[in-house]
Amino acid sequence: MSVTIEDLKQAVDHLFPNPKGITEEAIQRACINRHYYLIYYAMLIFIKDNFPQYDMSRDGSFSNTGSHNRVFCVFEEIAELTGSKKAEMLSLQFTNFLTKRHKADYKLDENFSSGEYSQCLKYAERIPELAQALVDEQLQINSTHCFIFSLTAIIKSNNSPGFANLCGWSSRLGAFYCLFFY
């Protein structure tokens, strides 16, 4: 039998119905662990569905690092390649969440503060939102690029200024400005 992300979410919600109301450090640590793994598996599926060029297997993309770091690496690379602030925020927030989860799980002799706990709960909410915003952003960019390329192709295929003349420009740059100002 296998489980879905929705199954994991229901389990987290069942185990920790009011996470903001938890005050005992040991239970906070357990809560962060479950929230982190829910996000980790959700991001693996998210990457597979939206950025299939990344192979998240042991032998795939970023095979020289651990499986959890690969998630960070994907968002970091997307940020570097596209300049996306959303991808950059995703890489930073995921890394910070992983670091705090490590502290919660492995550094039992160190205090896990209520501030760290609250920050982790925010990461659990914000990371999926940022991931969706990243996809929306990339779709917008890709859609715009496709439209620009289509306009350029129309202009070139007519061997005349065509559509760009509607805005007073007769170059490829004109087609680009038409897109935004026409």
C-alpha positions in Angstrom: 0.0 0.0 0.0 1.2 3.5 -0.8 0.2 6.9 0.5 -0.4 10.2 -1.3 0.6 13.7 -0.3 -3.0 14.2 0.8 -2.7 11.2 3.0 0.4 12.6 4.6 -1.3 16.0 5.1 -4.3 14.4 6.7 -1.9 12.5 9.1 -0.1 15.7 10.0 -3.4 17.5 10.6 -4.7 14.5 12.7 -1.5 14.3 14.8 -1.2 18.1 15.2 -4.6 19.6 14.9 -3.5 22.9 16.4 0.2 23.3 15.8 0.4 26.9 16.9 -1.0 25.9 20.3 1.8 23.4 21.0 4.1 24.6 23.8 6.0 21.4 24.7 9.4 21.4 22.9 9.5 17.7 22.3 6.0 17.8 20.6 7.1 20.9 18.6 10.1 19.0 17.4 8.0 16.0 16.3 5.5 18.4 14.6 8.3 20.1 12.6 9.6 16.7 11.6 6.2 15.7 10.1 5.6 19.1 8.5 9.0 19.0 6.9 8.6 15.6 5.4 5.2 16.5 4.1 6.8 19.5 2.3 9.8 17.5 1.2 7.7 14.9 -0.5 5.3 17.5 -1.9 8.4 19.3 -3.5 9.7 16.1 -5.0 6.3 15.7 -6.7 6.2 19.4 -7.6 9.6 19.2 -9.3 8.7 16.0 -11.2 5.4 17.5 -12.4 6.6 21.0 -13.2 10.4 20.7 -13.9 10.8 17.2 -15.4 14.2 18.1 -16.8 15.5 17.5 -13.2 16.1 13.8 -12.4 15.8 13.6 -8.6 17.1 10.1 -8.4 20.4 9.2 -6.8 22.1 9.0 -10.2 20.3 12.0 -11.7 20.6 15.7 -11.4 22.9 16.8 -8.5 23.9 13.2 -7.8 26.9 14.5 -5.8 24.7 15.6 -2.9 22.0 14.2 -0.6 18.4 13.7 -1.6 17.1 16.6 0.5 19.8 19.0 -0.8 18.7 18.1 -4.4 15.4 20.0 -3.8 17.4 23.1 -2.7 19.7 22.7 -5.7 16.8 22.6 -8.2 15.4 25.8 -7.0 18.8 27.4 -6.7 19.6 26.5 -10.3 16.2 27.8 -11.6 17.0 31.1 -9.8 20.4 31.3 -11.4 19.2 30.4 -14.9 16.0 32.6 -14.8 16.8 35.3 -12.3 13.5 34.3 -10.5 13.3 35.8 -7.0 10.6 33.2 -6.2 13.0 30.4 -7.0 15.7 32.0 -4.9 13.3 32.4 -2.0 12.2 28.8 -2.4 15.8 27.6 -2.3 16.6 29.7 0.8 13.4 28.8 2.7 13.7 25.1 1.9 17.3 25.0 3.1 16.5 26.9 6.2 13.6 24.5 6.9 15.9 21.5 6.4 18.5 23.0 8.7 15.9 23.7 11.4 14.5 20.2 11.0 18.0 18.8 11.5 18.3 20.7 14.7 14.9 19.6 15.9 15.7 15.9 15.1 19.3 15.6 15.9 20.4 18.3 18.3 18.4 17.3 21.3 20.9 18.9 23.7 20.3 22.3 22.1 17.2 24.4 22.8 14.7 24.5 20.0 13.2 28.0 20.5 9.6 29.0 20.1 10.8 31.4 17.4 12.4 28.6 15.4 9.2 26.5 15.8 7.1 29.4 14.5 9.4 30.0 11.6 9.2 26.3 10.6 5.4 26.5 10.6 5.6 29.5 8.4 7.9 27.6 6.0 5.4 24.7 5.9 2.8 27.2 4.7 4.9 29.4 2.5 6.9 26.9 0.6 4.0 25.4 -1.3 2.6 28.9 -2.0 6.0 30.0 -3.4 6.3 26.8 -5.5 2.9 27.6 -7.1 3.9 31.2 -7.6 7.1 30.0 -9.3 5.1 27.9 -11.7 2.7 30.7 -12.4 5.7 33.1 -13.0 7.4 30.6 -15.4 4.2 30.0 -17.3 3.7 33.8 -17.7 7.3 34.2 -18.9 7.0 31.2 -21.3 3.7 32.4 -22.6 5.1 35.9 -23.2 8.1 34.5 -24.9 6.0 32.3 -27.1 3.8 35.3 -28.0 6.8 37.4 -28.8 8.3 34.7 -31.0 5.0 34.2 -32.7 4.7 38.0 -33.5 8.2 38.0 -34.8 7.5 35.0 -37.0 4.3 36.7 -38.4 6.3 39.9 -39.1 9.1 38.0 -40.8 6.7 35.7 -42.8 4.8 38.7 -44.2 8.1 40.3 -45.2 6.6 43.6 -44.1 6.3 45.6 -41.0 2.8 44.0 -40.4 1.5 44.0 -36.9 4.5 46.0 -35.5 3.4 49.0 -37.7 0.2 49.2 -35.6 2.4 50.6 -32.8 4.6 52.7 -35.1 7.6 50.3 -35.0 8.8 48.0 -37.7 11.4 45.9 -36.0 11.4 42.8 -33.8 11.8 45.2 -30.9 8.7 46.9 -32.1 6.8 43.7 -31.9 8.0 43.3 -28.3 6.7 46.8 -27.4 3.4 46.2 -29.1 2.9 43.2 -26.8 3.1 45.4 -23.8 1.7 48.8 -25.0 -0.8 48.0 -27.7 
